[in-house]
Amino acid sequence: MDQGFGNVYALKGGLREWQKAGYPLQSKAASRTECIECHKSVTPRIVQDWKLSAHSDKINDVSCSVCHGDSHMGPDDVHKAEPVTSRTCQTCHEKEWQQFSRGKHSKAWEAMQAMPTMHWQPMSLISGMKGCGGCHKIGFKTQEEIADLKQEGGGFGLASCDACHTRHTFSVQEARQPQACRTCHTGFDHPQWEMYQGSKHGTRNELKQLGVLDDNAAAPTCQNCHMEQGDHEVRTAWGFLGLRMPLPKDDEQWAQARTKVFQALGVLNKEGKPTDRFTVFADLDFFRQTEEGWNQEREEMLVVCGDCHSQNFAQRELAKGDEMIRQVDLLMAQGIDLVADLYAQGILEKPSGYAQAFPDVLTFHDAPSSIEQKLFRMFQEYRMRSFQGVFHSNPDYALWYGWSRMQQTLTEMQEMAQNLSQ
């Protein structure tokens, strides 16, 4: 290995950060003299993407060994290549890493693992990254988890950052486009992409990309609203599930309904007291826990909205989303009561994995009865679409895919409960 080769590239600004981190300069020579030549034939498109990136030898010269280590040097020791994690990226991107670590994306892996029946699913869907794990891989993982994933053959794409800045181009321009969010924010319980794409925001951005609108025309993207000025601390006032503490003091009906939702999530027990899951939910930041925390996120969003809209308009629009959450919580409470009564009457038997004889919507599609399956869909699919559709300015999702389906499902559950009780 040419010991002096790295010193030539030490003159480039791209070396400053990993020099501080103590990377040996000679490790750069490995990529220049060996890695590139080999991978040009083995994985040519990876080499091509690297050459197009800011990491390339023409710009910052972030070589293969800086990210993957220098233990893997041939076809017989591929397993020695270091798995890249967000900590690897942190070496040069400290500010972005710190922001990311405070946001909800960093907790995605842990949140998935916290679901009570997640370990029942096929490996390929979770650690194999072809189901929930395919998106939740963006979250932080322990070294033990990374080692296990690598052992199982799922040790690829663990960097988190590459979920948006696709490797090996790691393009900032790509990550700024709303399409970068599409893979994960779509489908059953979080179709934000579909909502955005059909909204006026998404329509104007598409016309802008097609050249119909001027480049300077207002056309908000996901990143404009949720990552203002490139801030990687992605958070929202209501959180993912549209729940928050404390309970409303001036609306007893909503407070009771929200309590029942927390009970169906297993966060509160039947007596309304916090359970072990409450601590897990709080640690994972599933919901805002103080009025001040909620207001801070709301005020930050109003500032963003103010780039295009008057404050009066923005406040009214967000208030509509708040009211929609209230309405869907009232419907959810009715559905929860139906199933809870069946447990109380002994018509439904408490499953061995349940902490109490009470519906558990976190069992998802593994819920043990058909009526609970409907309750799960009511919560995870239709409730989410109702309020997310309002916040994302998509009338069709808010009404027909959300609110209307909640009403229909509640009617079906009422008939099912009546039949089971006879």
C-alpha positions, 0 to 999 in steps of 0.5 A: 500500500502506498503510504504517501498516497493519502498525504496527497489527498490530505490537501483536500478539504474533505479529509479534515473531519476524518483526520480529526477522527483519527482515520489513518490516511493510508486507508484511503489508498486502499480504495484508490488502488484496489477497491475501485479497480475490483468493484468496477467489474463486480459492482460497476454501478456502485462505483459510478454512483460514488463517482457522481457523489460529493464523496468522489475522488474529484471532490472530497475523496471519501474513499470506500475504506473510510466508511467500510473499513480496510479489513475487506480486501478481496472476494474471500473476506467480504464479511469483513466489510464494516456495516455502515451506520449513522455513526459512520456518517456522524464523523463528517456530518455532526450537525445533521446527526445531532438533529436526526438523533432528536427527531422521530426517525431515529426512534423508528427501529426501536418503535417497531421492536416495541410492538407486542406481536412483532416477533411473530412476523416472518424474518424477511419482513422485519430484520429482512427489511421487506416489511415494517423493517424496510422503513423502520430500519432508519432508526438507531440500532444497538451494536448487538442488533447490528451484529444479529442482523449481519448474522441473519443476512439482513445487515445491509442498509443500516446507515439510516441516512441512506434511506433518504440520501440513497447510497452511493450518490448520497445526493442532497438534491435527491433527498430534498425531493418529496419522492424521497419520502414516498417509499415509507410514507405511503400505504395502509396506516400512513399514506402521506405521500398519496395525500400530498401528491393529490393535494394542491401542494403536491400538484403544484410541486409536480407541475413545477418539476414538469416545468409548467410552473416557474422554479420560483413558484410556491410549491411546498414539499414534505421537506419544506414543511417538516425539515425547514432549512434542512433541519433533520429533527423531524417532529410534529405537534400531534406525533404520529398517532395523533395523541397527546397529554395532558387530557383536555380539561375543558372537554370532558367528552374528549378526555374520556374518549382519549383515555379509552384510546390510551387504554386500547393501546395498553398505555393506561390500564382499565383503571386509567393508571399508567402501565409499563407501556406508558414508559415505553411510549414516553421514551419513544416520544410517541406523543407530546407529554406536555402542553408546552411541548405541543405548543412549541411544535405547533408554533414552529409549524405556523411559522412554516405555513406563514411563508405562503399563508396568513397566520389567520388562515394557517391557524384555522386550517390546523384547528380543523385538523385538531377538531378532526382528531377529536371526532375520530377519537369519539368514534374510536371510543365507541368501538373500544367500548363494544369490544371491552364489553364483550370481554367484560361479559366473558363472551371474548376470553382474555388471550394469554398475551394480553395484560388485561381483558381489554382490546389491544390495538397494538396486536394489529392483524394478530388480534384474536377475534374478527371484531378486534381485527375491525377495531385495529383497522378502525384505529390504524387505517381509517382514524389515521387517514381521517386526521392526516387527510385534513392536515395534508389538505386532501379532502378525499382521504379525510372523508372517503378513505378515513371518516366514512370508513370509520363510520361504516366499520363502527356499524359493522362492529355494532352488528357483530357485537349484537350477534355475539351477545345473543 
